[in-house]
Amino acid sequence: MTMFPVIGDPLLTRAQALAFGHNARGRIEVGTLETALYTRFPAAFAVYRKRCQSNRVKAGDYWVWMDATPRLYFMTVRRSSVGATRLRYVQATIMRLVREYALDGVQSLAIAPLGDPYEWDDLLPMVEQWLNMVSLPVAVYTRYVADVQADEPF
């Protein structure tokens, strides 16, 4: 795997897929990046919320919205919109991504911070450990900076 730490706006990624953290209840979160994602992709969030309300999304899983560029990977790393991101949920979503990215035809991936900035620093080594097992090029956003194009390798 080729991981590239970058700083910038994940919404400006050139990767084929964008993974970001969300909650299993489908509730809108109030962070700057989450608000920007919701504003740009309201249909994806509406479908995701309906899936959550019908109990088809569980913490530790992910769901893909294919009708966007980039594809959106809702990484379900929290049970609700409040509270901490759980390491076990992040690990479960990353492990599934490592197993299944080729089935989805993903050839490049950008990962937005899966927790708040304090959590992300602690979660990043575990994410790197699992992603080092695949040859997928991954831009890992270590910090979100709105409207700034990151220096991605793809």
Residue pairs with C-beta under 8 A, 6 or more apart in sequence:
1 131
1 132
1 133
1 134
1 135
1 136
1 137
1 138
2 135
2 136
2 137
2 138
2 153
3 128
3 131
3 132
3 138
3 140
4 137
4 138
4 139
4 140
4 152
4 153
5 140
5 142
6 139
6 140
6 141
6 142
6 150
6 151
6 152
7 141
7 142
7 143
7 145
7 148
7 150
8 141
8 144
8 145
8 148
8 149
8 150
8 151
9 36
9 144
9 145
9 146
9 147
9 148
9 149
9 150
10 18
10 20
10 33
10 110
10 112
10 141
10 144
10 150
11 18
11 33
11 36
11 37
11 40
12 147
12 148
12 149
12 150
13 70
13 110
13 139
13 150
13 152
14 108
14 152
14 154
15 70
15 108
15 109
15 110
15 139
15 152
15 154
16 70
16 71
16 106
16 107
16 108
16 109
17 64
17 70
17 71
17 72
17 73
17 101
17 104
17 106
17 108
17 109
17 110
18 70
18 71
18 72
18 73
18 109
18 110
18 111
18 112
19 62
19 73
19 75
19 97
19 109
19 110
19 111
19 112
19 114
20 33
20 34
20 37
20 72
20 73
20 74
20 75
20 111
20 112
20 113
20 114
21 75
21 77
21 78
21 85
21 90
21 112
21 113
21 114
21 115
22 29
22 34
22 48
22 74
22 75
22 76
22 77
22 78
23 29
23 59
23 76
23 77
23 78
23 79
23 80
23 81
24 52
24 57
24 58
24 59
24 76
24 78
24 79
24 80
25 52
25 79
25 80
25 81
26 45
26 48
26 49
26 50
26 51
26 52
26 53
26 57
27 49
27 80
27 81
28 34
28 35
28 38
28 45
28 81
29 81
30 81
31 116
32 144
32 146
33 112
33 113
33 144
36 146
37 45
37 72
38 45
41 65
41 68
41 72
43 67
44 65
44 67
44 68
44 72
44 74
47 65
48 57
48 63
48 65
48 74
51 57
51 63
57 63
57 74
57 76
58 76
59 76
59 77
59 78
59 79
59 86
59 89
60 76
60 77
60 88
60 89
60 92
60 93
61 76
61 92
61 93
61 96
62 73
62 74
62 75
62 76
62 93
62 96
62 97
63 73
63 74
63 76
64 71
64 72
64 73
64 74
64 104
65 71
65 72
65 74
70 110
71 104
71 106
73 97
73 109
75 90
75 93
75 94
75 97
75 114
76 89
76 93
77 85
77 86
77 89
77 90
77 93
77 114
77 115
78 84
78 85
78 86
78 89
79 86
79 89
84 115
84 119
85 114
85 115
85 116
85 119
85 123
87 122
87 123
87 126
90 114
90 115
90 123
90 126
90 127
91 126
91 130
94 126
94 127
94 130
94 131
95 130
98 130
98 131
98 133
98 134
101 109
101 134
101 136
106 136
107 136
107 137
108 136
108 137
108 138
108 139
108 154
109 136
109 137
109 138
109 139
110 138
110 139
110 140
110 141
110 152
111 127
111 138
111 139
111 140
111 141
112 141
112 144
113 120
113 141
113 142
113 143
113 144
114 120
114 123
114 127
115 123
117 143
120 142
124 140
124 142
127 140
128 140
131 138
137 153
137 154
139 150
139 152
139 153
139 154
141 150
